[in-house]
Amino acid sequence: HPKAKVFMTHGGIHGIYEGICNGVPMLMFPLFGDQIDNVPRMVHRGVAETLSIYDVTSQKLVAALKKMVQDKSYKENMVTLSQLNQDQPVAPLDLAVFWTEFVMRHQGAQHLRVAAHDLNWFQYHSLDIFCFLAVVLLTVLWVLLKCCSCCARRCLRIGKMKK
């Protein structure tokens, strides 16, 4: 909304892009995943504040919102970041049109095709790597087990010989 002063978000990448595109400072509540890494980056840039969802109170929430609304540096930093993000040499629609026409001109642009299309499902999901690592791990465990059993037999033999 054009009158939004602060955008409250969990700090996911799409929410961050939404805040940046609209030039609205963010109050962030990171929960998991990329959010834990994203939030400090935005706080460092001076466009966001963070609160823990686990110990937030109405007083903390109101204080953070007041701070962000009254301190104009949050808005100024976000507008600067928004301008940087939107400053592109080619408009996104023109870029989409170019690439669509490019693919049509080059009959599907096979030279840009990802090599993953040539892999079978076993390789694509890295099952060959997992199987190899499992065989190596099992071999190491088997050798370790044989070494331990050999050492145990020797210790038992030496113990019987002393008696």
N, C-alpha and C positions, 0 to 999 in steps of 0.2 A: 504494500500500500504506500502511496506517495507520502503520506503523513507519518509513517512509521519512524520512531526515534531510535528504538533499540530492537534488534531481532534476537529473540531467545531461541537457542538451538542446542542440540547435543554435540555439535562439532563435527558432523560427518562432512565429507568433501562436497556433496551437493548443496548442503545448507550453507557452507562457506562460500561457494560460488554464487549462490543466490544473494547472500549478504554483500559480497563484493560487487556483483553486477548492479545492484540497486543502491550501493553506497551507504548502507546502513550498518552502524556499529553492532557488534554481537555480544550478548551475554551467553556464555557457553557452559553447559553442564555435561562434561565428557563421561561416557559410561564404559565403553570397551572398544577394542579394535583400533582403527586408525584415528579415532577421536582423541585418544590419549596423546598421540603425537601431533595432531593438527592444532589442538587448542593452544599449547605453549607457543607455537609459531605465530598465531594470530595475536596473542597477548604481547609477544615480543615486538610485533609491528605496531603496537599501540592502537589496534582497531577492535580489541575485545577485552573482556574481563571474564574470569572463570569462577564458578562456585561448584562445590561438591554437592551432588544430588543427595548424598547420604546425610549431610549435616546442615542443609540449607534451612534457614528460618525466615519468617516473614520480614524480620528486621534486617537480616543480611540481604535479602532480595531487594527490599525497598532502598537500602543504602547503596547497593550496587547500581540499581536503575537510576537513582538520583545522581550519583557520581558520573555516570555515563551521559546523562542528558545535560547536566550542567557543565561538564568539562568538554569544551568544544574541540579539543585536540582529537578525541575519538572520531568525530565526524570528519574533521579535516584530513586525518590520516586515511580514513576509509575512502573519502572522495579521491585522494591521490592514488590509492591502490586501485580503485575502480577505473580511473583514467588510464593508468598503466595497463590494466587488464584489457580495456576496450580499445587501446591504441594498436590497431593491426594494419598491416600494409594493404590487405585486401578484405573487403567486406565478406562476412561468413557466407552469405547467399551466393556471391560471385565465386567464391572458392568452391562451394558445392557444385555450382553449375560447371565450372572448369573441370573438376574431376569426373563428373558424369560424362561430359563431352569427351574427355581424354580417354576414358574407358571405352566409349563407343567408337572413337577414331581408331583405337588399337585393338579392336575385336576382343575385348575382355581384359586387355593388359596382362597377359600371362606372365610377363617379366616381373610383375608386382605381386604375383601369387605367393602366399606364404608356404614355406617348405613343409609345414605341418600337414598340409593336405596330402602329401605323398607318403606319410607314415601310416602303417596299419594301426589298428586300435591298441594292440599290445604295446607298441612303441610310443604311441601318442600319450598313453596314460602312464608311461615310464615303468611299466610292469617288468620289462626286461632288466632294468636297473635294479628294481626291488628284488627280483629273483636272484640276480647275481650277488647282491649284498647279503641276501638270506643264505645262499650257499656258502659264501665266505664266512659269515658269522657261525653257521652250523659247523663248518670245517674247523674253525678255530676252537669252538666249544668242544668238539669231539677230540681234537688233539690235546686240549687242556684236561679233559676227563681221562684220557688214556695216560697222560703223564701223572696225574694225581693217583690213579689206581695203581700204576707201576710203583710209585713212591710209597704208597700205602702197603703194598705187598712186600717190598723190601724192608720196611720198618717192622712189619709183623714177623718176617723171617728172622731178622736180627734179634727181635724180642724173644722168639722161641728158642733161638740158639743160645742166648744168655741163660735161660732157665735150665 
